[in-house]
Amino acid sequence: MAKLTVKDLNVRGKRVLMRVDYNVPMEEKDGHMVINDATRIEETLPTLHLLIKQGAKIILMAHLGRPKGQRDPSLSLRPVAAKLADLLGRPVAFVDDCIGEKVEKTVGVLQPGDVLLLENVRYYNEEEANDPVFAEKLARLADVYVNDAFGAAHRAHASTEGVARFIAKGGGLCAAGLLMERELKFLGDELENPARPFVVILGGAKVSDKIKVIDRLLEKADTILIGGAMAYTFKLALGFKVGKSLVEADKTDVAKSALDKAKARGVQLLLPTDNIVATPVKTDKLNKKGKPVIELTNPRPLTEPNIPDTEEGVDIGPATIKSFGDIVRGAKTILWNGPMGIFEDPRFAEGTFGIARMVAEATKQNGAKSIIGGGDSVKAINKAGLGDQVTFMSTGGGASLEFLEGRVLPGVAALGDNA
Ligand code: AMP
């Protein structure tokens, strides 16, 4: 059933407690913490503008990093309040706590349209423990709960789950923010009955991370294209040699059963037919963990399906980019999760960027809906400069994967239904 959203609420003069994902990358410069990328803050602006226009008293709560119940000053949300004020063009108040008398007093003097950001909820261990006493203290601050933090919705924490239960118990409504609503629409509803052909592109490091997603998508997709290191586990399952490629040798049974299921259901499951390979060479340099840095040397395309013992597969090859690309260009719905190669190294990025260009082309010329399922795929699309040429990019990493697996996310389940 569809969830209640902020658009369904009458919030005039009401205290609205909104969970946001402000877990932004920060770094210390001249003794101050500076935000490196404010995308997550920007993404909450539509919901905030709507609530401000409707005269809500807005109380924002979020986590930052992993302070493990300690008041680690480098993980304070104070710099986020300043950045948000810049972006909103209006003051944003900040209190250095998220529960208790001081917070309640500040909330008590809020006027319609005011915005207040609370301190990092993870300064309390009770947050991740979903402690009911802590959740009840958060709930005391508000009349209405809004969750716009899709990226944290797979966790049953006090600020994502427990608090909603208490607000609902007290008769308050719990609704999805506009960002959360879009995530549920594109990763959920749009993929329930997709326009066909529905083509899924999967890549990244491990089969084991995505096996449940593959399993579920085998019931929906017309074609599944597999690239990235994940492809080598499938190749191994089929009896090919994979050399020094990143592979999960103990997961070949999982790959085999996916291949069998695809055959039984008539789903086309395609693997790369050629690769870019490189020779890994141990250097004298040590990494942060004290292990020798491995350099990937002598990159070249390999058309032979068996990868020699000395070589590592690092990207899909040109023939695969072309054959995968032709399928992507004919798609009407595209879901992409995971890069095709080690795209962080420009020498091995062409597979990922080539597919990204085809996804953008299918969106523009074929009217395809293209949905990018979070994490590294979003980074790759942005790096290719194509972020504005796809239909939707998820803001969740783990949350997107769990949602695509068909799991009920606790932070979503806690929201009210739109009857
Ligand atoms: P994931 O988080 O599972 O989507 O994995 C993303 C990571 O997979 C990226 O950091 C890529 O560098 C890595 N990756 C993709 N293809 C390969 C490959 N052929 N060998 C090693 N790592 C890869």
Residues whose N, C-alpha, C, O or C-beta is under 5 A from the ligand:
A	BS01	AMP	G203 G204 A205 K206 G228 A229 L246 G313 V314 D315 G338 P339 M340 G341 I342 F343 D376
